[in-house]
Amino acid sequence: MSDKLPQTIVIHPDEALNVIAGDGFPICGNIWHGDSGPVVIIHSATGVQEGYYSRFANWLAGLGATVMTFDYRGIGQSQSKSAKDIQTGWIDWGMLDAEAVIAYAVRRWPDRPLTAVGHSIGGFALGLADSSVHLKRIVTVGAQFAYWRDYAAVQKHFLYLKWHLFMPALTGLLGYFPGKKLGWLEDLPHGVARDWSSMGPKFETSVTSLIDSDQLAMRHGATHARLLAISLTDDPFGTEAAVSRLLGYYRNADQTHLRITPENVATTKIGHFSFFHSRFRRTLWPIAAEWLINGGLPNGVPGRIIST
């Protein structure tokens, strides 16, 4: 979810990741090896290549964590066919793609704590995976599921026109959403654009043709991890209401919601994406690292804790 296509700068990984989802679809990404810390799996935002998170992943590996990034089917390295020819939606990204990667980590590193980062829809997708029950700690950043009434009030109507009217109309015409040509995000398969544009307050969307809202709630409820939800006050998607709505589905997780303003870290703008920019490696990144590696918040953490 972005008004501008994020820049993908890949910091050289230690190993390529190649796994096969339950339906046979190849899922690709990268691994950075740390020597002693937890295994961290980064779940991307909609239409964002895994390479966008490589600077953050490389930094975490320097602290000892082994970090995995991956592209959902239809995106980046996992685009074995054009977006127009891939029949997939958000449910597939979670139940098949995220599941394949988490299950691989469980098999490969059975004796290391398994943790996850979920950015935007990634915070929703990771909770759909059966193997998410193995997660010990989770950090989400701006995680929500695109219910338009939760968007920031000042931009709500513009975002509704852009993502809930224009996007589905163009997708219906072309058979996929040409996000890359527009410079907004990566090209999206038809089902992903459908799910984004039609999501409702209780997952009342076309994805319920595959799985109903009770099953969705059950899947997220199976996660018992310690969950830190980070939201930014200038993020028009990840508002307090939007983040809290998704947290309601992680009803059995030990939750802390930390809300940060740009002023808290002496900057003028963070928004929906900039948390993962390297300029925040000394201010924002240590918050996530402390939670993922040690299970708590650093001393003097900026922002306001809404719930614990």
N, C-alpha and C positions, 0 to 999 in steps of 0.2 A: 504494500500500500504506500504509494509515494506519488508526489507531484512531479518527480524527476527521477529518471533512471539512475540508480546508484552506481558509482564507479566501481568496477571490479578490478582490484589490483591483487594478484595472487602472490603471496609470499611463499617461496618454494617449500612444499611439504616434504616430509620424510618418506612418505609411501602413498601410493594411489589406493583408493578404496573402491572395490568392485564387489557388490553383493547382488543376489537375485531375489526379488520379491516373491511372495507366495504364488503369484499368478505367472511367474516366469519373466517378468519385466526386469531388465538390468538397471540397477541404481548405482551411480558413480559419485565419487567425491575424493577426499584427501584425508590423510592422517599426519599429525605432528606428534612425535613421541616424547613424552616426559618420563623421568626415571622412577618416580616414587608416588606421585599424587593420584587423584582419582581419574577415571575416564570421563571425559566431557563430550557429549554429543550436541552439536549446534543444529537447531532446526530453523530453517530460513523463513523469512517473510515471503508473502505471495509475490511471485514474479521476480525474485532476487536470486542471482547465482551464488553458489556456496563460496566462491572466491572472494566475495565482498567481506566475508568474515575472517579471511585468512590472517589479517594483521592481528586481530584479537586472538585467534587460535594460536598463532605463533608465540604471542606474548604469554598466553596461559601455559604453553608447553615449556617456556623458560622458567616457570614457577614449579615445574615438576609434573603437571598434568599431561595426560595423553589426550589429544583433542581430535575429534572426528567432525568433518563437515561433509554435507552431501547435497546433491540436487534432487528435488522431487522429479518424478517423471514428467517429461515435456519441457523441462528447464535445463539450460546449460549442458553439463556433461551427460545428463540423463535424458537428453533429447535424441533418442535413436530414430525417431520419426518427426516430421514437422508437427507443430502444435495443432494444425488443422486435422491431422490424421490420428491424433491421440484422444481416445475417449476416456477421460478421467475427471475427477472432481476432488474436492477437499477431503472427502472421506477416504478415497484411495491414497492420498498423500499421507494420511495418518495410519490407517489400518494396514496398508501394504508397504509403503515406502519407509516411513519412520519405523514400523515394526521390523522390517528386514535389517535395518541398521542397528537398532537397539538389541535385537536378538543376536546379531553377529558379535556385538560387544560383550554380551553376556557369555557367549561361548568362548571368546578369545581371551578375555580377562576376568575369569570367574572369581579371582581373589582380590580384585580392586573395587573400591566403591564406584558405583555407576551414577553419573549425574547428567544433567541436561540443561541447555539454554534454549529457550523458545522465544523467537522474535516475532511479534505480530501474530499472524495465523499459526506460526510455529508453536506458540504456546498452547494453542487449541489442538493442533495435529498430534503432538507428542502424546497427549492424553488418550488418543484413540487406539494406540498400539497396545496389544495384549501384554507385551513385555515391559511396558511402563511400570508395572508393579515392582520391577527390580530397581527402579530409580530411588536413590537415597536423598538426593537434593536436586532442586530445580530452581533456576532463575529465569523469569520471563521479563521481557522488555516490551512495553506497549502491547501486551498480548490481549486480544479480543477477537470477536468474530464478525465484525463489520455490520453491526446493526445500526442503521443510519440515524435512528433517533438518539443514539448515544454520542454522535459526533459533537465536536465543539460547537456551541450555539452560533458563534459568529461566522462559521464556515459551513454549517449544516446543509443549507439549501444548495449551495454551490457544489458541495461534495455529493449530494444526492443526485443532482443533475448529471454530474460527471461519471460517477461510478454505478449508479443504479438506473439511469435512463440511457445515457449515451453509450456506455460500455455494452450493455446487453443488446442495444439496437445494432451497433456496429458488429458485434459478435454474431448476431443472427444473420446479418447480411453476408459476412465473409466466412463464417464457419469456425472462426477463432478470433481472439482479440489481438490486434497488431500493436501491442504495447511498445515494442522496440522501435517501430517506425515513428510512433508518436513521441518517443523519448520519455515515456512515463515509467515503464517497467519492461520485463521480458515479455515476449509473446505468450499468451495464455491459451491453453486448450478450452474448448467451448464449455465443458462442464465446470471448470474452475471459475470462469467468468459468470456462469449461471449461478453458482453457489454464492459468490461474493455479492452479486446484485440482488439476490432474493432472500438473503439471510434475515431471519426475524428474531424476536426476543427469546424464544425458546427453541431455537434451531428449526423453526417452522419454514422449511425451505424444500427445494426439490431433492436435497440429499436424503430426505426422509423416505424417498422411494427405495433407498438402499438400506437404511437403518432408521428406526424411529427415535424420537426424542428421549424416550425412557431408556433405550439402549445406550444412547450417547451419554446420558447422565450416569448410567451404571459404569460405563467405561472410565470416565473421568473420576468417578467416585472410588474406583479400585486403586487409585494412586494414593499412597500413604507417605509420600516424600515430604521433606521440609521444603516449602515453596516460598521463595522470595519473589514477589511481583513488583517490578519497578515500573513506575509510570512517570511521565514528564508533563509538566503543566502546559507546555506549548505544543504538545502532540495532539492534533485535531482528531485523530482516530482513537488513541489510547487515553480517553478521558477517565476520570475517576469512576464514573458510572459504567463505562464500557469494561474497564478492567475488573471492577467489582462483580459485574454480571458473569464474566467467565469464571472468576474465582468461586462463584456460587456452585458451579458444577464440580469443582475439586473439593467437595465437601468434607472429605476425610484426610485431606492434606493439612499439615501444620503450617498455616499461612501467616506471612507478614507482607503487608502492602506498604511499600515505601514510595512516597510521592515527592519528586524533586523538581525544583524550579531552576531555570538557567542561572539565576542570581546565586543560588546555593553553591554553584561551582564557578563563580566569577566569569560567566559568559553571557551572551545575549540571546543565544538560540541553541537548542538541542533538537527539538522536533521528533519526528517518528524514526529517523534513521541515524542521527549523528552520534548516538551512544557508542556505536562501533567504529567511529573515526579515531585515529591514533592520537589526536590532540587531547582526548580524554583518558589517556592511559594512566595519568597520575591522579585523576579525580573520580571518574566514574568506574573505570575498569576494576580498580581494587575492591569496590563494593561487591561486584559479582564474584571476583576471585576468592574473597574471604568466605563468602557463602558456599561456593562450590568446593573449596578445599578444606575449610575448617568448620563449616556449618553455622556460621554466625555473621553478624555485622561488624565491620571495623569500628574502632573507637572514633567518636566524633563524626559519625556518618552524617552526610548532609541530607536535608529534606525532612519530611514529616511522616512519621509512621501512622498510617490510618487504622490498621488492624493487625492483631497478632494472634 
